[in-house]
Amino acid sequence: MPSHSDASKSIDKPLYNSRLIRNYVIYVKNHYSEVDIDGIIEYAWINKYELEDQGHWFSQWQVDRFHEMLSRKTKNPGIAREAGRYSVSSTALGAAKQYVMGLMSLMSVYSFMEKLYPIMSRGAIIKANKLGANKVEIISTPKPGVNEKPYQCENRIGTFEALAKWFTRTFAQVEHPSCLHKGDDCCRYIITWEKTPSIIWKRIRSYSLFLGVFISLVFYFILPIMNWMILVVLCAFLIMIFSYYSEHLEKKELIKTIETQGNAAEDLLEEINIRYNDALLIKEIGQATSMLLDTEQLLSSVITVMENRLNYDRGGIWLANKERTRLVWRTGYGYDSNTEKLLKGKDFNLENPVSRGVAVEAFKRQRPYLVNDAHDIEKDLSASSLEFIKKIGAQAFIGVPIVYEKKPLGVLFVDNIKSKRPLTHSDMSLLMGIAPQIGISIHNAMSYQKLQESKQREQNLRTLFEKYVPAPVIKRYVGSEDIDLFRGEESSITALFLDIRGFTSSSERMKASDVLIFLNNYFEKCSLAIREENGHINKYTGDGFFAIFGAPEPIENHATLAFNAACKIMDLSERFLLEEKPMGIGIGIHTGDAILGNLGSLTKIEYTAIGDTVNIAARLQEFTKLFQEFPIIMSKDALEGLAGHPFYQEIRNLGTQKIRGKQGMLDTFGFGGSQKENPSSISQN
């Protein structure tokens, strides 16, 4: 058999409805049972499921190959006309046949042929002209680019003959005075059929009425009046009998017409219901996929809609794992507990280069597969795939890829095991229509999930970095186009240095782990007090630290905030014991301008403040060793920022002091605590 790619080059646009070929298939099975019809179908590149699909169309190339092989195998060159005649009893026409039979009369059928014919063929234009009560002319003209064959003309003749049999129980007589294949520009058919009984008896009634009137007038002057009246009554009686019988026949024919119209209506209503369900399916899947961003909820909603709206026994969705190495069962409907357990434990390997399973092929090739009989593909499957299909009881199934922007995400499967309804190309087309929508929604849900995970990671990193860098500094650089990391800026700040008195000697008698536990516990409480006053610890200096107030975000009252934090720390430090004594601390505070920015190299940087303000605060902390009754010592610049503070009057002037490393002298002020108010309760000012 030639490859599908070679065949596709020869196939023209689809012209002929699948019901035409299916009519042939039924006829051959009933009258030529020895002929291998499956081989003929395969030769014509026709799939079985396409024959069951009334919405599928075949090309001229396909139907030519079909007829060529059929004539050869049956050894009957006139089989096209026979198949056309057989269409009267074939179920291949389905609702179309019922619709045609539902028309009011045979003349209506032939006259309406130009509108009915496109249901079956797109290859020709049909025109009908009424020539008499039981005679009609039909002209068939091929459309541009269509190359009809003689057998198609013969098939039309057989069909036209068979149409009359629906109404008169005998074939119509068809004359074919003009033929395209004999050099004429069209095919012309003159169709004559027998009159129906009701028409014949209507004519008898009309003729008898005319004859009765004529006889009555003639014998009025010949017969005696009594005899003439008897004759008139007799004529009237006969006319009434003829009228009654013709009406009786007409009613029977009308009842038959109404019945066929009712059948047609039922078929059409069923088709409307199918289309309505399909429309609701697309609508409901659209609603579910547009509202849900959780993958599991999305899949659950989609499979619920499929179960409610699709006429399949079972359905399921497999998605590729994160590594895209396997197809994993995610959800489904219609499966019993044992089968569902089997599906959950069965993954399809996407890395096996020789895998021939339908799921893997649909995923890798991004093409749908329709199988109406699992036995038809046994030779194409591995032993493990065959065993799996047998275990889950799949007989007829469709597998379509779930794709987003040419990237496969998974596979959608439906199958029938109970209803045994043949799956069609329309079924596959419907699923192929909703699969991309599912793919887009799955991609959106996955993207949203990744975004949430990314946000969580960012938040975790931000929380981590805030332990090294102040939150305002992180905010400044994240999402900013200005990434000059080493650009400094001058700002007014208050610097605070803290040192634990005598901790070095005390820690020598402590375990290393105990030292860390002690310092971490203490620094955690100090950090909380500083954060409460809108400051941040910039760096730790072993048994002390350096804190900044007023940067990186400017704050007007940063001196007050620094003093409040120092008071809180002084209070909480008394609750920490070193060698069974309250722990002593020293805090230096100074207010002034400093340069703030990142200091270091491209591989290691640190946000800090540098300048004379920082150095003076560090030196002031050293004076607490000299003035031990004042744990907090500040400069005059810091004191000026405390005007109006509740503890302002209790701050003592310690005189002018020589600052190590500086030429000039500096006024210093100390604070040793207050009896007015607990320092830990100082509100932020």
C-alpha positions in Angstrom: 0.0 0.0 0.0 1.4 3.5 -0.9 2.4 5.9 1.9 -0.2 8.3 3.1 2.0 11.3 2.0 2.1 10.0 -1.6 -1.7 9.4 -1.6 -2.4 12.9 -0.2 -0.7 14.5 -3.2 -3.3 12.8 -5.5 -6.4 13.6 -3.4 -8.4 16.6 -4.5 -10.8 18.6 -2.5 -13.7 16.5 -0.9 -16.8 16.3 -3.2 -18.9 13.3 -2.3 -20.6 12.5 1.0 -19.7 9.3 2.8 -23.3 8.1 2.6 -22.8 7.5 -1.1 -20.0 5.1 -0.6 -21.6 3.5 2.4 -24.6 2.8 0.2 -22.2 0.8 -2.1 -20.7 -1.0 0.9 -24.1 -2.2 2.2 -25.2 -3.3 -1.3 -21.9 -5.3 -1.8 -22.2 -6.9 1.6 -25.8 -8.0 0.8 -25.3 -9.1 -2.9 -21.6 -9.9 -3.2 -20.7 -11.3 0.2 -17.6 -13.1 -1.3 -16.0 -9.7 -2.2 -13.5 -8.4 0.3 -15.0 -4.9 0.8 -12.5 -4.0 3.5 -9.7 -4.4 1.0 -11.5 -2.2 -1.5 -12.0 0.5 1.1 -8.4 0.4 2.0 -7.4 0.6 -1.6 -9.4 3.8 -1.9 -7.8 5.3 1.2 -11.0 5.3 3.1 -11.3 4.6 6.8 -14.2 2.7 8.3 -15.0 5.4 10.7 -15.3 7.9 7.9 -18.1 5.8 6.4 -20.0 6.0 9.7 -19.6 9.7 9.8 -22.4 11.4 7.8 -20.5 14.7 7.9 -17.4 13.3 6.1 -16.7 13.8 2.4 -14.5 12.0 -0.1 -12.5 13.3 -3.1 -12.9 12.4 -6.8 -9.7 10.5 -6.5 -11.0 8.3 -3.7 -14.3 7.4 -5.2 -12.7 6.7 -8.6 -10.3 4.2 -7.0 -13.2 2.7 -5.0 -15.3 2.1 -8.1 -12.4 0.9 -10.1 -11.5 -1.8 -7.6 -15.2 -2.6 -6.9 -16.0 -3.2 -10.6 -12.9 -5.4 -10.9 -13.7 -7.5 -7.9 -17.4 -7.9 -8.6 -16.9 -8.3 -12.4 -19.9 -6.1 -12.8 -19.4 -2.9 -14.8 -23.0 -1.8 -14.2 -22.8 -2.0 -10.4 -23.0 1.8 -10.1 -26.6 1.8 -11.4 -27.5 -1.1 -9.3 -26.1 0.6 -6.2 -28.1 3.7 -7.1 -31.3 1.7 -7.3 -30.5 -0.1 -4.0 -30.4 3.3 -2.3 -34.2 3.1 -1.9 -33.7 0.4 0.8 -30.4 1.4 2.1 -30.0 2.9 5.6 -26.9 4.8 4.5 -29.0 7.9 3.6 -30.2 8.1 7.2 -32.2 11.3 8.0 -31.8 12.5 4.4 -33.9 9.6 3.2 -36.6 10.4 5.7 -36.5 14.0 4.8 -36.9 13.3 1.1 -39.8 10.8 1.8 -41.4 13.5 3.9 -42.0 15.7 0.9 -45.6 16.0 -0.3 -45.3 14.2 -3.6 -42.9 12.5 -6.0 -43.0 15.6 -8.2 -41.9 17.6 -5.2 -38.9 15.2 -4.7 -37.7 15.6 -8.3 -38.4 19.3 -8.4 -36.6 19.8 -5.2 -33.6 17.7 -6.3 -31.5 20.8 -7.0 -31.6 21.6 -3.3 -31.3 18.0 -2.0 -28.5 17.0 -4.3 -25.8 19.1 -2.5 -26.5 17.1 0.7 -24.8 14.2 -1.1 -22.5 15.7 -3.7 -20.6 18.9 -4.3 -19.5 17.9 -7.7 -22.4 19.1 -9.9 -25.2 21.6 -10.2 -28.7 20.1 -10.6 -31.6 21.8 -12.2 -35.2 20.4 -12.4 -38.0 21.3 -14.8 -41.6 20.0 -14.7 -42.7 18.5 -18.0 -46.0 17.0 -16.9 -48.0 15.6 -14.0 -45.7 12.6 -13.9 -42.8 13.7 -16.0 -39.7 15.9 -15.1 -36.5 16.9 -16.7 -33.3 17.0 -14.6 -30.0 18.6 -15.9 -26.7 17.9 -14.2 -23.7 20.2 -15.0 -20.3 19.4 -13.3 -18.8 22.3 -11.3 -15.6 23.8 -12.7 -12.6 21.6 -12.1 -14.6 18.5 -11.4 -14.0 15.5 -13.7 -17.0 13.2 -13.3 -16.8 9.6 -14.7 -19.4 7.6 -16.6 -20.2 5.4 -13.6 -21.3 8.5 -11.7 -23.8 9.2 -14.4 -25.1 5.6 -14.2 -25.3 5.9 -10.4 -27.5 9.0 -10.8 -29.8 7.2 -13.2 -30.2 4.3 -10.7 -31.0 6.8 -8.0 -33.6 8.7 -10.1 -35.2 5.3 -10.9 -35.3 4.3 -7.2 -36.8 7.6 -6.0 -40.1 6.7 -7.7 -40.2 3.4 -5.9 -40.7 5.1 -2.6 -44.0 6.4 -3.8 -45.2 4.1 -6.7 -43.5 0.8 -5.7 -42.1 0.6 -9.2 -38.9 2.2 -10.7 -39.3 5.3 -12.8 -38.4 5.3 -16.5 -35.3 7.4 -17.2 -34.3 8.6 -20.7 -30.8 10.0 -21.1 -30.9 11.9 -24.4 -27.8 14.1 -23.5 -24.6 12.9 -21.8 -21.5 14.7 -20.8 -19.5 11.7 -21.6 -20.8 11.6 -25.2 -19.6 15.1 -25.9 -22.6 17.1 -24.6 -22.1 20.0 -22.2 -24.3 18.4 -19.6 -26.2 15.3 -18.6 -30.0 15.5 -19.3 -32.5 13.0 -17.8 -36.2 12.7 -18.7 -37.9 10.9 -15.9 -41.4 9.4 -16.1 -43.2 7.5 -13.4 -46.5 5.8 -12.9 -49.3 7.7 -11.4 -50.3 7.0 -7.9 -53.7 5.2 -7.2 -55.2 8.3 -5.7 -54.5 10.4 -8.8 -55.9 7.7 -11.1 -59.1 7.5 -9.1 -59.4 11.3 -8.9 -59.3 11.3 -12.7 -62.0 8.5 -12.8 -64.1 10.6 -10.5 -63.7 13.7 -12.6 -64.4 11.8 -15.8 -67.5 10.1 -14.2 -68.8 13.5 -13.0 -68.5 14.9 -16.5 -70.0 11.8 -18.1 -72.8 11.7 -15.5 -73.8 15.3 -16.2 -73.7 14.8 -20.0 -75.8 11.6 -19.8 -78.3 13.3 -17.5 -78.7 16.2 -19.9 -79.1 13.9 -23.0 -81.6 11.6 -21.4 -83.6 14.4 -19.9 -85.4 14.8 -23.2 -85.6 11.1 -23.9 -86.6 9.2 -20.7 -89.7 9.7 -18.6 -89.1 12.0 -15.7 -89.2 9.1 -13.2 -86.7 7.0 -15.1 -84.6 10.1 -15.7 -84.5 10.8 -11.9 -83.5 7.2 -11.2 -80.6 7.6 -13.7 -79.5 10.8 -12.1 -79.5 9.2 -8.6 -77.5 6.2 -10.0 -74.9 8.5 -11.6 -74.6 10.6 -8.4 -74.2 7.4 -6.4 -71.4 6.1 -8.7 -69.7 9.5 -8.5 -69.9 9.5 -4.7 -68.3 6.0 -4.6 -65.5 7.1 -6.9 -65.0 10.3 -4.8 -65.0 8.4 -1.6 -62.5 5.8 -2.8 -60.2 8.4 -4.3 -60.3 10.4 -1.0 -59.6 7.2 0.9 -56.5 6.5 -1.2 -55.4 10.1 -0.9 -55.8 10.0 2.9 -53.7 6.8 3.1 -51.0 8.4 1.0 -51.2 11.5 3.2 -51.0 9.4 6.4 -47.9 7.7 5.0 -46.4 11.1 4.2 -47.1 12.4 7.7 -45.5 9.3 9.2 -42.4 9.8 7.2 -42.3 13.5 8.0 -42.6 12.5 11.7 -39.7 10.1 11.4 -37.7 12.8 9.6 -38.6 15.3 12.4 -37.4 12.8 15.1 -34.1 12.3 13.2 -33.6 16.0 12.8 -34.5 16.6 16.5 -32.0 14.0 17.5 -29.4 15.7 15.4 -30.3 19.1 16.8 -29.9 17.7 20.3 -26.5 16.4 19.4 -25.5 19.8 18.1 -27.0 21.5 21.1 -25.0 19.3 23.5 -21.9 20.0 21.5 -22.5 23.7 21.8 -23.1 23.5 25.5 -20.0 21.4 25.8 -17.9 24.1 24.2 -19.6 26.8 26.2 -19.3 25.0 29.6 -15.6 24.0 29.0 -15.0 27.6 28.0 -16.5 28.9 31.2 -14.7 26.3 33.4 -11.3 27.0 31.7 -11.6 30.7 31.9 -12.5 30.8 35.6 -10.1 28.2 37.1 -6.4 28.6 37.6 -5.8 25.6 39.7 -4.8 22.6 37.4 -6.5 20.0 39.5 -9.8 21.9 39.7 -9.6 22.7 36.0 -9.2 19.1 35.0 -12.0 18.0 37.3 -14.4 20.6 35.8 -13.5 19.7 32.2 -14.0 15.9 32.8 -17.3 16.6 34.5 -18.5 18.6 31.5 -17.4 15.9 29.1 -19.2 13.2 31.1 -22.5 15.3 31.1 -22.3 16.4 27.5 -20.5 13.8 25.4 -22.0 10.5 24.4 -19.1 8.3 25.3 -18.9 5.5 27.9 -15.5 6.7 29.3 -13.0 9.5 29.1 -9.7 10.4 30.6 -6.8 13.0 30.5 -3.1 12.1 30.6 -0.6 14.9 31.1 3.2 14.9 30.7 5.2 15.2 33.9 7.5 18.1 34.6 10.5 16.4 33.0 8.3 15.5 30.0 9.5 11.9 30.2 6.2 10.2 30.9 2.5 10.6 30.3 0.7 10.4 33.7 -3.0 9.7 34.3 -4.7 12.8 35.9 -8.4 12.3 35.9 -11.3 10.6 34.1 -14.9 9.3 34.2 -16.8 6.1 33.6 -14.0 3.8 34.8 -14.6 1.3 37.6 -12.4 1.3 40.7 -10.1 -1.5 39.5 -9.6 0.1 36.0 -8.9 3.5 37.6 -6.4 1.9 39.9 -4.7 0.3 36.9 -4.7 3.6 35.0 -3.1 5.5 38.0 -0.3 2.9 38.1 0.4 3.0 34.4 2.6 5.7 32.9 3.4 6.0 29.2 7.2 6.3 28.5 7.9 9.2 26.2 11.6 8.5 26.0 11.4 5.1 24.4 12.2 5.6 20.7 10.5 2.4 19.7 7.2 3.0 21.6 4.2 2.5 19.3 1.4 3.1 21.7 -1.5 5.3 20.6 -1.1 7.7 23.5 2.6 8.2 22.9 2.1 8.5 19.1 -0.7 11.1 19.6 1.5 13.1 22.0 4.7 13.0 19.9 3.1 13.4 16.5 0.5 15.9 17.7 -2.2 14.1 15.6 -5.5 12.4 16.6 -6.2 8.7 16.4 -9.6 7.1 15.9 -9.9 3.3 16.3 -13.3 1.6 16.0 -11.9 -1.9 16.5 -8.8 -2.5 18.7 -8.1 -5.6 16.7 -7.4 -3.5 13.6 -4.3 -2.0 15.2 -2.9 -5.1 16.9 -0.1 -5.5 14.4 1.0 -1.9 15.2 1.2 -2.2 18.9 3.8 -3.7 21.3 2.9 -6.6 23.5 2.7 -4.4 26.6 0.3 -2.0 24.9 -1.9 -4.8 23.7 -2.0 -6.2 27.2 -2.9 -2.8 28.6 -5.8 -2.3 26.1 -7.2 -5.7 27.0 -7.0 -5.0 30.7 -8.9 -1.8 30.5 -11.4 -3.3 28.0 -11.0 -0.6 25.3 -12.7 -1.5 22.0 -13.3 1.7 20.1 -11.5 4.9 21.2 -10.3 8.3 20.1 -7.1 9.9 21.3 -6.4 13.5 20.6 -3.3 15.6 21.7 -3.7 18.5 24.1 -1.4 21.1 22.6 -0.4 24.7 23.4 1.5 26.7 20.8 2.8 23.5 19.0 4.0 22.1 22.3 2.1 18.9 23.5 0.9 18.9 27.1 -1.0 15.7 27.2 -3.6 13.4 25.6 -7.4 13.3 25.8 -9.0 9.9 25.4 -12.6 8.8 25.0 -13.9 5.3 24.4 -17.0 3.1 24.2 -17.4 -0.3 25.8 -21.2 -0.5 26.6 -23.0 1.6 24.0 -21.0 0.2 21.1 -21.8 3.4 19.2 -19.4 3.7 16.2 -17.1 6.6 16.6 -16.9 9.0 13.7 -14.7 11.7 12.2 -17.1 14.3 13.6 -16.5 12.9 17.1 -12.8 13.3 16.5 -13.2 16.8 15.0 -15.3 17.9 18.1 -12.6 16.6 20.5 -9.9 18.3 18.4 -11.9 21.5 18.7 -12.0 21.5 22.5 -8.5 20.0 23.1 -6.6 23.3 22.2 -9.0 25.2 24.6 -8.1 22.7 27.3 -4.4 23.1 26.4 -4.5 26.9 26.7 -6.2 26.6 30.1 -3.8 24.0 31.4 -0.9 26.2 30.2 -2.5 29.3 32.0 -3.1 27.3 35.1 0.5 26.0 35.1 1.9 29.4 34.4 -0.2 30.8 37.2 1.1 28.1 39.5 4.7 28.9 38.5 4.0 32.6 39.0 2.7 31.9 42.5 5.7 29.7 43.2 8.0 32.4 41.9 6.3 35.0 44.0 6.7 32.7 47.0 10.4 32.2 46.2 10.8 35.9 45.8 9.1 36.5 49.1 11.3 33.9 50.8 14.4 35.5 49.2 13.2 38.9 50.2 12.7 37.8 53.7 16.1 36.2 53.8 17.8 39.3 52.2 16.1 41.6 54.6 18.2 39.9 57.3 21.2 41.2 55.5 20.0 44.4 53.8 17.2 46.8 54.9 13.8 46.2 53.2 13.8 49.7 51.7 17.1 49.0 50.0 15.8 45.8 48.4 12.6 47.6 47.3 14.8 50.3 45.7 16.7 47.9 43.4 14.0 45.3 42.7 12.1 46.2 39.6 14.2 49.3 39.0 16.1 50.1 35.8 18.6 52.0 37.8 21.1 49.4 39.0 24.1 51.5 39.8 25.0 49.5 42.9 28.0 51.6 44.0 26.4 55.0 43.8 26.4 56.6 47.3 24.2 59.3 48.7 24.6 61.7 51.6 21.9 61.8 54.2 21.3 63.0 57.7 21.2 60.0 60.1 21.5 59.0 63.7 24.1 56.3 64.3 23.9 54.0 67.4 26.7 51.7 68.6 26.2 49.1 71.3 28.8 47.0 73.2 28.3 44.4 75.9 30.5 45.2 78.9 32.9 42.4 80.0 31.4 39.8 77.6 34.8 38.7 76.2 36.1 37.6 79.6 32.7 36.1 80.6 32.4 34.1 77.3 35.7 32.4 78.0 34.0 30.4 80.7 31.0 29.5 78.4 30.6 26.8 75.8 30.8 28.1 72.2 27.3 26.9 71.5 26.0 28.7 74.7 27.8 31.9 73.6 25.9 31.8 70.2 22.6 31.0 71.9 23.0 33.9 74.4 24.0 36.5 71.7 21.3 35.4 69.3 18.7 35.6 71.9 19.8 39.0 73.1 20.3 40.5 69.6 16.9 39.3 68.5 15.3 41.3 71.3 17.5 44.3 70.5 16.6 44.1 66.8 12.9 44.1 67.7 13.3 47.2 69.8 15.2 48.9 66.9 12.6 47.9 64.3 9.8 49.3 66.5 11.6 52.7 66.2 12.0 52.4 62.4 15.7 51.7 62.6 17.8 48.7 61.4 20.9 47.0 62.6 23.5 47.5 59.9 26.2 45.1 61.2 27.2 43.0 64.2 30.6 43.5 65.8 31.0 40.3 67.8 29.4 41.3 71.1 27.9 44.5 69.8 26.3 46.1 66.8 25.9 49.2 64.7 22.4 50.5 64.0 21.2 53.3 61.7 18.1 55.6 62.1 16.9 57.9 59.3 18.1 55.9 56.3 17.7 54.5 53.7 14.3 56.1 54.0 14.5 59.7 55.4 12.8 60.3 58.8 12.7 63.7 60.5 12.9 62.6 64.1 15.5 59.9 63.8 17.4 61.2 66.9 14.4 60.7 69.0 13.8 57.2 67.6 17.4 56.2 68.2 17.2 57.4 71.9 13.9 55.5 72.4 15.4 52.3 71.1 18.5 52.8 73.3 16.2 53.2 76.4 14.3 50.0 75.5 17.6 48.1 75.0 19.0 49.5 78.3 15.9 48.2 80.1 15.8 44.7 78.5 19.6 44.3 79.1 19.1 44.3 82.8 17.1 41.0 82.4 20.2 39.3 80.9 22.6 37.9 83.4 26.4 37.4 83.0 28.1 35.5 85.8 24.9 35.9 87.8 24.9 39.7 87.5 22.8 42.0 85.3 24.5 42.5 82.0 26.1 45.9 81.5 26.1 47.7 78.1 27.4 50.8 76.5 25.6 52.8 73.8 26.9 55.7 71.8 24.6 58.0 69.8 25.5 60.7 67.3 23.5 62.7 64.7 25.0 64.1 61.5 25.5 63.6 57.8 26.9 60.3 56.5 27.4 58.6 53.1 25.1 55.7 52.5 25.5 53.0 49.8 26.9 49.7 48.9 30.5 49.1 49.9 32.7 46.3 48.5 33.4 44.6 45.2 31.4 43.1 42.4 31.5 39.7 44.2 30.7 40.9 47.7 29.0 44.1 48.7 27.5 45.5 51.9 25.0 48.3 52.4 26.4 50.6 55.1 27.0 54.1 56.3 30.4 55.7 56.4 31.8 59.0 57.5 32.6 61.1 60.6 29.1 60.6 62.1 29.6 56.9 62.3 33.1 57.2 63.8 32.0 59.6 66.5 29.1 57.4 67.6 31.6 54.5 68.0 33.9 56.7 70.1 31.0 57.9 72.3 30.2 54.3 73.1 33.7 53.9 74.5 33.1 56.7 77.0 30.5 54.6 78.7 33.4 52.6 80.1 34.6 55.9 81.8 31.2 57.1 82.9 29.8 53.7 84.0 26.7 55.2 85.6 25.6 56.4 82.2 25.0 53.4 79.8 23.9 55.9 77.1 26.2 58.7 76.0 25.3 61.0 73.1 26.6 64.1 71.3 25.2 67.6 71.4 23.9 67.1 67.9 21.9 64.1 69.0 20.7 65.9 72.2 19.3 68.8 70.1 17.0 66.3 68.4 15.5 65.3 71.7 14.0 68.7 72.6 10.6 68.0 74.2 11.3 64.4 75.0 10.0 63.2 78.4 13.5 62.2 79.6 15.2 65.3 78.2 15.6 66.9 81.7 17.3 63.8 83.1 20.1 63.8 80.5 23.3 65.0 82.1 26.1 67.1 80.6 29.4 65.1 80.9 31.5 68.0 79.7 33.8 68.4 76.7 35.8 65.3 75.9 38.7 64.5 73.6 37.6 62.1 70.9 40.1 59.5 69.9 41.3 60.1 66.4 40.0 63.7 66.2 41.7 67.0 66.7 38.9 68.9 68.3 36.8 68.5 71.5 33.2 67.2 71.7 30.4 68.0 74.1 29.1 64.8 75.6 25.8 64.0 77.4 24.8 60.9 79.4 21.6 59.2 80.4 21.4 56.6 83.1 17.7 55.8 83.3 14.6 57.5 84.6 12.2 56.9 87.5 9.3 58.7 85.8 8.4 56.1 83.3 9.5 52.7 82.2 11.7 53.2 79.2 10.2 50.2 77.4 6.8 51.9 77.3 8.1 55.0 75.4 5.9 55.7 72.4 7.2 56.5 69.0 7.4 60.2 68.5 
